[in-house]
Amino acid sequence: MYIRTSITELDFLKEHNMVIPISRWETLEKAEAYYSRMDGNYTAGEEDVKKQKSAYSTPFRVYMINKCCQSSQTP
């Protein structure tokens, strides 16, 4: 399942080691379409342009959300 997150939410998840980077995509729409059908929880965010190594770098990074964070979302 793909979960849309804000920049602030994604930064929080990164700070607390709740996400693992797993892939890169050229658009958020393509990443969302692909990961919406997958088991597990995924989110994506745009990388800083300064961190890209070439003009061909894919600007969006997909993250898998760890189990520790998933259990806190269910009541």
PDB file of N, CA, C and O in Angstrom:
ATOM      1  N   MET A   1       0.846  -1.161   0.000  1.00  0.00           N
ATOM      2  CA  MET A   1       0.000   0.000   0.000  1.00  0.00           C
ATOM      3  C   MET A   1       0.905   1.243   0.000  1.00  0.00           C
ATOM      4  O   MET A   1       1.891   1.310   0.734  1.00  0.00           O
ATOM      5  N   TYR A   2       0.556   2.193  -0.817  1.00  0.00           N
ATOM      6  CA  TYR A   2       1.303   3.443  -0.893  1.00  0.00           C
ATOM      7  C   TYR A   2       0.620   4.481  -0.010  1.00  0.00           C
ATOM      8  O   TYR A   2      -0.597   4.653  -0.080  1.00  0.00           O
ATOM      9  N   ILE A   3       1.399   5.173   0.819  1.00  0.00           N
ATOM     10  CA  ILE A   3       0.869   6.185   1.732  1.00  0.00           C
ATOM     11  C   ILE A   3       1.479   7.533   1.371  1.00  0.00           C
ATOM     12  O   ILE A   3       2.700   7.685   1.359  1.00  0.00           O
ATOM     13  N   ARG A   4       0.638   8.494   1.083  1.00  0.00           N
ATOM     14  CA  ARG A   4       1.138   9.843   0.790  1.00  0.00           C
ATOM     15  C   ARG A   4       1.513  10.533   2.099  1.00  0.00           C
ATOM     16  O   ARG A   4       0.737  10.544   3.054  1.00  0.00           O
ATOM     17  N   THR A   5       2.707  11.103   2.126  1.00  0.00           N
ATOM     18  CA  THR A   5       3.171  11.815   3.315  1.00  0.00           C
ATOM     19  C   THR A   5       3.649  13.204   2.921  1.00  0.00           C
ATOM     20  O   THR A   5       4.049  13.436   1.781  1.00  0.00           O
ATOM     21  N   SER A   6       3.604  14.111   3.865  1.00  0.00           N
ATOM     22  CA  SER A   6       4.138  15.452   3.637  1.00  0.00           C
ATOM     23  C   SER A   6       5.653  15.410   3.824  1.00  0.00           C
ATOM     24  O   SER A   6       6.202  14.420   4.308  1.00  0.00           O
ATOM     25  N   ILE A   7       6.308  16.479   3.441  1.00  0.00           N
ATOM     26  CA  ILE A   7       7.766  16.570   3.618  1.00  0.00           C
ATOM     27  C   ILE A   7       8.116  16.469   5.092  1.00  0.00           C
ATOM     28  O   ILE A   7       9.087  15.806   5.458  1.00  0.00           O
ATOM     29  N   THR A   8       7.336  17.120   5.935  1.00  0.00           N
ATOM     30  CA  THR A   8       7.572  17.101   7.380  1.00  0.00           C
ATOM     31  C   THR A   8       7.417  15.687   7.945  1.00  0.00           C
ATOM     32  O   THR A   8       8.233  15.242   8.751  1.00  0.00           O
ATOM     33  N   GLU A   9       6.372  14.990   7.519  1.00  0.00           N
ATOM     34  CA  GLU A   9       6.149  13.623   8.000  1.00  0.00           C
ATOM     35  C   GLU A   9       7.276  12.691   7.555  1.00  0.00           C
ATOM     36  O   GLU A   9       7.746  11.862   8.333  1.00  0.00           O
ATOM     37  N   LEU A  10       7.704  12.830   6.301  1.00  0.00           N
ATOM     38  CA  LEU A  10       8.781  11.989   5.802  1.00  0.00           C
ATOM     39  C   LEU A  10      10.088  12.284   6.539  1.00  0.00           C
ATOM     40  O   LEU A  10      10.835  11.362   6.867  1.00  0.00           O
ATOM     41  N   ASP A  11      10.367  13.562   6.800  1.00  0.00           N
ATOM     42  CA  ASP A  11      11.568  13.919   7.569  1.00  0.00           C
ATOM     43  C   ASP A  11      11.531  13.319   8.964  1.00  0.00           C
ATOM     44  O   ASP A  11      12.553  12.847   9.463  1.00  0.00           O
ATOM     45  N   PHE A  12      10.359  13.330   9.601  1.00  0.00           N
ATOM     46  CA  PHE A  12      10.203  12.735  10.930  1.00  0.00           C
ATOM     47  C   PHE A  12      10.497  11.234  10.883  1.00  0.00           C
ATOM     48  O   PHE A  12      11.216  10.710  11.734  1.00  0.00           O
ATOM     49  N   LEU A  13       9.934  10.543   9.878  1.00  0.00           N
ATOM     50  CA  LEU A  13      10.165   9.105   9.744  1.00  0.00           C
ATOM     51  C   LEU A  13      11.645   8.796   9.514  1.00  0.00           C
ATOM     52  O   LEU A  13      12.169   7.820  10.051  1.00  0.00           O
ATOM     53  N   LYS A  14      12.313   9.624   8.722  1.00  0.00           N
ATOM     54  CA  LYS A  14      13.748   9.430   8.467  1.00  0.00           C
ATOM     55  C   LYS A  14      14.555   9.632   9.749  1.00  0.00           C
ATOM     56  O   LYS A  14      15.445   8.839  10.057  1.00  0.00           O
ATOM     57  N   GLU A  15      14.242  10.695  10.495  1.00  0.00           N
ATOM     58  CA  GLU A  15      14.957  10.999  11.748  1.00  0.00           C
ATOM     59  C   GLU A  15      14.862   9.857  12.749  1.00  0.00           C
ATOM     60  O   GLU A  15      15.816   9.586  13.479  1.00  0.00           O
ATOM     61  N   HIS A  16      13.723   9.191  12.784  1.00  0.00           N
ATOM     62  CA  HIS A  16      13.487   8.130  13.757  1.00  0.00           C
ATOM     63  C   HIS A  16      13.718   6.729  13.172  1.00  0.00           C
ATOM     64  O   HIS A  16      13.278   5.726  13.735  1.00  0.00           O
ATOM     65  N   ASN A  17      14.412   6.683  12.039  1.00  0.00           N
ATOM     66  CA  ASN A  17      14.761   5.410  11.388  1.00  0.00           C
ATOM     67  C   ASN A  17      13.551   4.502  11.186  1.00  0.00           C
ATOM     68  O   ASN A  17      13.634   3.294  11.407  1.00  0.00           O
ATOM     69  N   MET A  18      12.442   5.075  10.772  1.00  0.00           N
ATOM     70  CA  MET A  18      11.224   4.316  10.545  1.00  0.00           C
ATOM     71  C   MET A  18      11.005   3.985   9.067  1.00  0.00           C
ATOM     72  O   MET A  18      10.025   3.326   8.720  1.00  0.00           O
ATOM     73  N   VAL A  19      11.907   4.438   8.202  1.00  0.00           N
ATOM     74  CA  VAL A  19      11.807   4.141   6.774  1.00  0.00           C
ATOM     75  C   VAL A  19      13.144   3.643   6.239  1.00  0.00           C
ATOM     76  O   VAL A  19      14.208   3.997   6.747  1.00  0.00           O
ATOM     77  N   ILE A  20      13.064   2.811   5.198  1.00  0.00           N
ATOM     78  CA  ILE A  20      14.249   2.282   4.537  1.00  0.00           C
ATOM     79  C   ILE A  20      14.142   2.649   3.053  1.00  0.00           C
ATOM     80  O   ILE A  20      13.152   2.301   2.410  1.00  0.00           O
ATOM     81  N   PRO A  21      15.143   3.345   2.497  1.00  0.00           N
ATOM     82  CA  PRO A  21      15.073   3.668   1.067  1.00  0.00           C
ATOM     83  C   PRO A  21      15.234   2.389   0.236  1.00  0.00           C
ATOM     84  O   PRO A  21      16.142   1.594   0.478  1.00  0.00           O
ATOM     85  N   ILE A  22      14.340   2.198  -0.749  1.00  0.00           N
ATOM     86  CA  ILE A  22      14.395   0.957  -1.524  1.00  0.00           C
ATOM     87  C   ILE A  22      14.504   1.157  -3.027  1.00  0.00           C
ATOM     88  O   ILE A  22      15.007   0.272  -3.719  1.00  0.00           O
ATOM     89  N   SER A  23      14.047   2.299  -3.563  1.00  0.00           N
ATOM     90  CA  SER A  23      14.135   2.488  -5.008  1.00  0.00           C
ATOM     91  C   SER A  23      14.000   3.959  -5.372  1.00  0.00           C
ATOM     92  O   SER A  23      13.725   4.806  -4.523  1.00  0.00           O
ATOM     93  N   ARG A  24      14.200   4.241  -6.659  1.00  0.00           N
ATOM     94  CA  ARG A  24      14.056   5.599  -7.184  1.00  0.00           C
ATOM     95  C   ARG A  24      13.129   5.567  -8.397  1.00  0.00           C
ATOM     96  O   ARG A  24      13.107   4.594  -9.150  1.00  0.00           O
ATOM     97  N   TRP A  25      12.367   6.641  -8.573  1.00  0.00           N
ATOM     98  CA  TRP A  25      11.429   6.749  -9.690  1.00  0.00           C
ATOM     99  C   TRP A  25      11.511   8.140 -10.291  1.00  0.00           C
ATOM    100  O   TRP A  25      11.979   9.083  -9.652  1.00  0.00           O
ATOM    101  N   GLU A  26      11.047   8.254 -11.535  1.00  0.00           N
ATOM    102  CA  GLU A  26      11.086   9.554 -12.204  1.00  0.00           C
ATOM    103  C   GLU A  26       9.881  10.434 -11.850  1.00  0.00           C
ATOM    104  O   GLU A  26       9.964  11.657 -11.959  1.00  0.00           O
ATOM    105  N   THR A  27       8.754   9.824 -11.425  1.00  0.00           N
ATOM    106  CA  THR A  27       7.598  10.615 -10.974  1.00  0.00           C
ATOM    107  C   THR A  27       6.959   9.943  -9.762  1.00  0.00           C
ATOM    108  O   THR A  27       7.067   8.731  -9.573  1.00  0.00           O
ATOM    109  N   LEU A  28       6.296  10.752  -8.952  1.00  0.00           N
ATOM    110  CA  LEU A  28       5.567  10.207  -7.798  1.00  0.00           C
ATOM    111  C   LEU A  28       4.384   9.365  -8.260  1.00  0.00           C
ATOM    112  O   LEU A  28       4.042   8.368  -7.625  1.00  0.00           O
ATOM    113  N   GLU A  29       3.764   9.764  -9.358  1.00  0.00           N
ATOM    114  CA  GLU A  29       2.597   9.044  -9.873  1.00  0.00           C
ATOM    115  C   GLU A  29       2.959   7.604 -10.252  1.00  0.00           C
ATOM    116  O   GLU A  29       2.209   6.674  -9.956  1.00  0.00           O
ATOM    117  N   LYS A  30       4.104   7.424 -10.904  1.00  0.00           N
ATOM    118  CA  LYS A  30       4.529   6.075 -11.289  1.00  0.00           C
ATOM    119  C   LYS A  30       4.859   5.236 -10.064  1.00  0.00           C
ATOM    120  O   LYS A  30       4.528   4.051 -10.010  1.00  0.00           O
ATOM    121  N   ALA A  31       5.509   5.847  -9.084  1.00  0.00           N
ATOM    122  CA  ALA A  31       5.833   5.122  -7.849  1.00  0.00           C
ATOM    123  C   ALA A  31       4.563   4.723  -7.116  1.00  0.00           C
ATOM    124  O   ALA A  31       4.448   3.594  -6.637  1.00  0.00           O
ATOM    125  N   GLU A  32       3.615   5.634  -7.027  1.00  0.00           N
ATOM    126  CA  GLU A  32       2.353   5.350  -6.343  1.00  0.00           C
ATOM    127  C   GLU A  32       1.580   4.242  -7.061  1.00  0.00           C
ATOM    128  O   GLU A  32       1.024   3.354  -6.413  1.00  0.00           O
ATOM    129  N   ALA A  33       1.543   4.288  -8.381  1.00  0.00           N
ATOM    130  CA  ALA A  33       0.826   3.258  -9.146  1.00  0.00           C
ATOM    131  C   ALA A  33       1.447   1.878  -8.915  1.00  0.00           C
ATOM    132  O   ALA A  33       0.728   0.888  -8.776  1.00  0.00           O
ATOM    133  N   TYR A  34       2.752   1.814  -8.876  1.00  0.00           N
ATOM    134  CA  TYR A  34       3.433   0.528  -8.687  1.00  0.00           C
ATOM    135  C   TYR A  34       3.280   0.012  -7.253  1.00  0.00           C
ATOM    136  O   TYR A  34       2.911  -1.145  -7.054  1.00  0.00           O
ATOM    137  N   TYR A  35       3.556   0.848  -6.261  1.00  0.00           N
ATOM    138  CA  TYR A  35       3.571   0.393  -4.872  1.00  0.00           C
ATOM    139  C   TYR A  35       2.186   0.286  -4.240  1.00  0.00           C
ATOM    140  O   TYR A  35       2.057  -0.292  -3.161  1.00  0.00           O
ATOM    141  N   SER A  36       1.155   0.821  -4.875  1.00  0.00           N
ATOM    142  CA  SER A  36      -0.205   0.683  -4.355  1.00  0.00           C
ATOM    143  C   SER A  36      -0.661  -0.769  -4.386  1.00  0.00           C
ATOM    144  O   SER A  36      -1.520  -1.166  -3.599  1.00  0.00           O
ATOM    145  N   ARG A  37      -0.092  -1.568  -5.290  1.00  0.00           N
ATOM    146  CA  ARG A  37      -0.477  -2.973  -5.434  1.00  0.00           C
ATOM    147  C   ARG A  37       0.372  -3.916  -4.603  1.00  0.00           C
ATOM    148  O   ARG A  37       0.088  -5.112  -4.550  1.00  0.00           O
ATOM    149  N   MET A  38       1.404  -3.407  -3.955  1.00  0.00           N
ATOM    150  CA  MET A  38       2.351  -4.249  -3.220  1.00  0.00           C
ATOM    151  C   MET A  38       1.924  -4.414  -1.761  1.00  0.00           C
ATOM    152  O   MET A  38       1.249  -3.551  -1.198  1.00  0.00           O
ATOM    153  N   ASP A  39       2.328  -5.540  -1.156  1.00  0.00           N
ATOM    154  CA  ASP A  39       2.137  -5.741   0.282  1.00  0.00           C
ATOM    155  C   ASP A  39       3.127  -4.854   1.027  1.00  0.00           C
ATOM    156  O   ASP A  39       4.221  -4.590   0.528  1.00  0.00           O
ATOM    157  N   GLY A  40       2.757  -4.401   2.199  1.00  0.00           N
ATOM    158  CA  GLY A  40       3.613  -3.521   2.991  1.00  0.00           C
ATOM    159  C   GLY A  40       3.207  -2.075   2.797  1.00  0.00           C
ATOM    160  O   GLY A  40       2.325  -1.768   1.996  1.00  0.00           O
ATOM    161  N   ASN A  41       3.854  -1.194   3.531  1.00  0.00           N
ATOM    162  CA  ASN A  41       3.558   0.240   3.449  1.00  0.00           C
ATOM    163  C   ASN A  41       4.743   0.981   2.865  1.00  0.00           C
ATOM    164  O   ASN A  41       5.882   0.790   3.291  1.00  0.00           O
ATOM    165  N   TYR A  42       4.465   1.832   1.881  1.00  0.00           N
ATOM    166  CA  TYR A  42       5.502   2.565   1.169  1.00  0.00           C
ATOM    167  C   TYR A  42       5.123   4.032   1.069  1.00  0.00           C
ATOM    168  O   TYR A  42       3.945   4.391   1.076  1.00  0.00           O
ATOM    169  N   THR A  43       6.145   4.868   0.977  1.00  0.00           N
ATOM    170  CA  THR A  43       5.946   6.297   0.749  1.00  0.00           C
ATOM    171  C   THR A  43       7.098   6.781  -0.116  1.00  0.00           C
ATOM    172  O   THR A  43       8.064   6.049  -0.334  1.00  0.00           O
ATOM    173  N   ALA A  44       7.003   8.008  -0.609  1.00  0.00           N
ATOM    174  CA  ALA A  44       8.070   8.535  -1.461  1.00  0.00           C
ATOM    175  C   ALA A  44       8.239  10.024  -1.222  1.00  0.00           C
ATOM    176  O   ALA A  44       7.332  10.712  -0.754  1.00  0.00           O
ATOM    177  N   GLY A  45       9.427  10.497  -1.558  1.00  0.00           N
ATOM    178  CA  GLY A  45       9.722  11.920  -1.424  1.00  0.00           C
ATOM    179  C   GLY A  45      10.728  12.351  -2.475  1.00  0.00           C
ATOM    180  O   GLY A  45      11.488  11.538  -3.003  1.00  0.00           O
ATOM    181  N   GLU A  46      10.721  13.625  -2.765  1.00  0.00           N
ATOM    182  CA  GLU A  46      11.638  14.165  -3.765  1.00  0.00           C
ATOM    183  C   GLU A  46      12.992  14.450  -3.131  1.00  0.00           C
ATOM    184  O   GLU A  46      13.075  15.060  -2.065  1.00  0.00           O
ATOM    185  N   GLU A  47      14.042  14.004  -3.793  1.00  0.00           N
ATOM    186  CA  GLU A  47      15.404  14.238  -3.320  1.00  0.00           C
ATOM    187  C   GLU A  47      15.833  15.666  -3.640  1.00  0.00           C
ATOM    188  O   GLU A  47      15.334  16.280  -4.583  1.00  0.00           O
ATOM    189  N   ASP A  48      16.748  16.175  -2.856  1.00  0.00           N
ATOM    190  CA  ASP A  48      17.317  17.488  -3.096  1.00  0.00           C
ATOM    191  C   ASP A  48      18.080  17.463  -4.421  1.00  0.00           C
ATOM    192  O   ASP A  48      18.868  16.550  -4.668  1.00  0.00           O
ATOM    193  N   VAL A  49      17.851  18.446  -5.256  1.00  0.00           N
ATOM    194  CA  VAL A  49      18.495  18.502  -6.567  1.00  0.00           C
ATOM    195  C   VAL A  49      20.013  18.499  -6.440  1.00  0.00           C
ATOM    196  O   VAL A  49      20.704  17.955  -7.302  1.00  0.00           O
ATOM    197  N   LYS A  50      20.529  19.089  -5.397  1.00  0.00           N
ATOM    198  CA  LYS A  50      21.983  19.156  -5.194  1.00  0.00           C
ATOM    199  C   LYS A  50      22.599  17.783  -4.940  1.00  0.00           C
ATOM    200  O   LYS A  50      23.792  17.591  -5.176  1.00  0.00           O
ATOM    201  N   LYS A  51      21.806  16.828  -4.464  1.00  0.00           N
ATOM    202  CA  LYS A  51      22.313  15.488  -4.159  1.00  0.00           C
ATOM    203  C   LYS A  51      22.338  14.578  -5.390  1.00  0.00           C
ATOM    204  O   LYS A  51      22.950  13.510  -5.363  1.00  0.00           O
ATOM    205  N   GLN A  52      21.679  14.997  -6.458  1.00  0.00           N
ATOM    206  CA  GLN A  52      21.653  14.181  -7.661  1.00  0.00           C
ATOM    207  C   GLN A  52      22.997  14.250  -8.367  1.00  0.00           C
ATOM    208  O   GLN A  52      23.600  15.318  -8.474  1.00  0.00           O
ATOM    209  N   LYS A  53      23.457  13.112  -8.843  1.00  0.00           N
ATOM    210  CA  LYS A  53      24.798  13.026  -9.419  1.00  0.00           C
ATOM    211  C   LYS A  53      24.844  13.358 -10.904  1.00  0.00           C
ATOM    212  O   LYS A  53      25.906  13.708 -11.419  1.00  0.00           O
ATOM    213  N   SER A  54      23.720  13.258 -11.604  1.00  0.00           N
ATOM    214  CA  SER A  54      23.713  13.584 -13.028  1.00  0.00           C
ATOM    215  C   SER A  54      22.334  14.091 -13.430  1.00  0.00           C
ATOM    216  O   SER A  54      21.379  14.037 -12.655  1.00  0.00           O
ATOM    217  N   ALA A  55      22.257  14.580 -14.649  1.00  0.00           N
ATOM    218  CA  ALA A  55      20.983  15.073 -15.166  1.00  0.00           C
ATOM    219  C   ALA A  55      19.982  13.933 -15.348  1.00  0.00           C
ATOM    220  O   ALA A  55      18.777  14.171 -15.434  1.00  0.00           O
ATOM    221  N   TYR A  56      20.477  12.698 -15.407  1.00  0.00           N
ATOM    222  CA  TYR A  56      19.614  11.544 -15.610  1.00  0.00           C
ATOM    223  C   TYR A  56      19.164  10.900 -14.300  1.00  0.00           C
ATOM    224  O   TYR A  56      18.459   9.892 -14.322  1.00  0.00           O
ATOM    225  N   SER A  57      19.553  11.454 -13.189  1.00  0.00           N
ATOM    226  CA  SER A  57      19.161  10.896 -11.893  1.00  0.00           C
ATOM    227  C   SER A  57      17.652  10.989 -11.712  1.00  0.00           C
ATOM    228  O   SER A  57      17.021  11.966 -12.116  1.00  0.00           O
ATOM    229  N   THR A  58      17.089   9.957 -11.099  1.00  0.00           N
ATOM    230  CA  THR A  58      15.652   9.972 -10.818  1.00  0.00           C
ATOM    231  C   THR A  58      15.422  10.725  -9.521  1.00  0.00           C
ATOM    232  O   THR A  58      16.027  10.388  -8.503  1.00  0.00           O
ATOM    233  N   PRO A  59      14.568  11.730  -9.531  1.00  0.00           N
ATOM    234  CA  PRO A  59      14.445  12.642  -8.392  1.00  0.00           C
ATOM    235  C   PRO A  59      13.604  12.153  -7.213  1.00  0.00           C
ATOM    236  O   PRO A  59      13.626  12.776  -6.151  1.00  0.00           O
ATOM    237  N   PHE A  60      12.859  11.049  -7.374  1.00  0.00           N
ATOM    238  CA  PHE A  60      11.980  10.602  -6.291  1.00  0.00           C
ATOM    239  C   PHE A  60      12.469   9.278  -5.711  1.00  0.00           C
ATOM    240  O   PHE A  60      12.735   8.319  -6.435  1.00  0.00           O
ATOM    241  N   ARG A  61      12.577   9.256  -4.397  1.00  0.00           N
ATOM    242  CA  ARG A  61      13.040   8.055  -3.698  1.00  0.00           C
ATOM    243  C   ARG A  61      11.858   7.431  -2.970  1.00  0.00           C
ATOM    244  O   ARG A  61      11.090   8.123  -2.301  1.00  0.00           O
ATOM    245  N   VAL A  62      11.722   6.124  -3.105  1.00  0.00           N
ATOM    246  CA  VAL A  62      10.654   5.379  -2.435  1.00  0.00           C
ATOM    247  C   VAL A  62      11.224   4.747  -1.171  1.00  0.00           C
ATOM    248  O   VAL A  62      12.342   4.231  -1.170  1.00  0.00           O
ATOM    249  N   TYR A  63      10.445   4.793  -0.104  1.00  0.00           N
ATOM    250  CA  TYR A  63      10.844   4.243   1.189  1.00  0.00           C
ATOM    251  C   TYR A  63       9.826   3.204   1.635  1.00  0.00           C
ATOM    252  O   TYR A  63       8.624   3.366   1.423  1.00  0.00           O
ATOM    253  N   MET A  64      10.319   2.131   2.255  1.00  0.00           N
ATOM    254  CA  MET A  64       9.439   1.160   2.894  1.00  0.00           C
ATOM    255  C   MET A  64       9.333   1.562   4.362  1.00  0.00           C
ATOM    256  O   MET A  64      10.342   1.817   5.019  1.00  0.00           O
ATOM    257  N   ILE A  65       8.114   1.614   4.865  1.00  0.00           N
ATOM    258  CA  ILE A  65       7.884   1.995   6.258  1.00  0.00           C
ATOM    259  C   ILE A  65       8.048   0.764   7.136  1.00  0.00           C
ATOM    260  O   ILE A  65       7.437  -0.275   6.884  1.00  0.00           O
ATOM    261  N   ASN A  66       8.883   0.887   8.174  1.00  0.00           N
ATOM    262  CA  ASN A  66       9.174  -0.231   9.082  1.00  0.00           C
ATOM    263  C   ASN A  66       7.947  -0.662   9.867  1.00  0.00           C
ATOM    264  O   ASN A  66       7.000   0.108  10.025  1.00  0.00           O
ATOM    265  N   LYS A  67       7.967  -1.886  10.355  1.00  0.00           N
ATOM    266  CA  LYS A  67       6.863  -2.452  11.145  1.00  0.00           C
ATOM    267  C   LYS A  67       6.605  -1.683  12.443  1.00  0.00           C
ATOM    268  O   LYS A  67       5.458  -1.569  12.875  1.00  0.00           O
ATOM    269  N   CYS A  68       7.652  -1.159  13.061  1.00  0.00           N
ATOM    270  CA  CYS A  68       7.470  -0.460  14.343  1.00  0.00           C
ATOM    271  C   CYS A  68       6.529   0.725  14.191  1.00  0.00           C
ATOM    272  O   CYS A  68       5.818   1.077  15.131  1.00  0.00           O
ATOM    273  N   CYS A  69       6.519   1.326  13.048  1.00  0.00           N
ATOM    274  CA  CYS A  69       5.675   2.492  12.808  1.00  0.00           C
ATOM    275  C   CYS A  69       4.271   2.071  12.389  1.00  0.00           C
ATOM    276  O   CYS A  69       3.312   2.788  12.674  1.00  0.00           O
ATOM    277  N   GLN A  70       4.126   0.934  11.725  1.00  0.00           N
ATOM    278  CA  GLN A  70       2.828   0.478  11.249  1.00  0.00           C
ATOM    279  C   GLN A  70       1.887   0.124  12.391  1.00  0.00           C
ATOM    280  O   GLN A  70       0.693   0.416  12.327  1.00  0.00           O
ATOM    281  N   SER A  71       2.418  -0.501  13.433  1.00  0.00           N
ATOM    282  CA  SER A  71       1.567  -0.947  14.527  1.00  0.00           C
ATOM    283  C   SER A  71       0.987   0.222  15.306  1.00  0.00           C
ATOM    284  O   SER A  71      -0.080   0.080  15.904  1.00  0.00           O
ATOM    285  N   SER A  72       1.649   1.371  15.322  1.00  0.00           N
ATOM    286  CA  SER A  72       1.140   2.520  16.059  1.00  0.00           C
ATOM    287  C   SER A  72      -0.003   3.200  15.331  1.00  0.00           C
ATOM    288  O   SER A  72      -0.691   4.030  15.926  1.00  0.00           O
ATOM    289  N   GLN A  73      -0.236   2.875  14.043  1.00  0.00           N
ATOM    290  CA  GLN A  73      -1.309   3.510  13.302  1.00  0.00           C
ATOM    291  C   GLN A  73      -2.630   2.807  13.485  1.00  0.00           C
ATOM    292  O   GLN A  73      -3.676   3.410  13.245  1.00  0.00           O
ATOM    293  N   THR A  74      -2.627   1.557  13.901  1.00  0.00           N
ATOM    294  CA  THR A  74      -3.867   0.821  14.072  1.00  0.00           C
ATOM    295  C   THR A  74      -4.396   1.013  15.487  1.00  0.00           C
ATOM    296  O   THR A  74      -3.622   0.985  16.444  1.00  0.00           O
ATOM    297  N   PRO A  75      -5.708   1.210  15.633  1.00  0.00           N
ATOM    298  CA  PRO A  75      -6.260   1.445  16.987  1.00  0.00           C
ATOM    299  C   PRO A  75      -6.294   0.196  17.831  1.00  0.00           C
ATOM    300  O   PRO A  75      -6.729   0.241  18.982  1.00  0.00           O
TER     301      PRO A  75
END
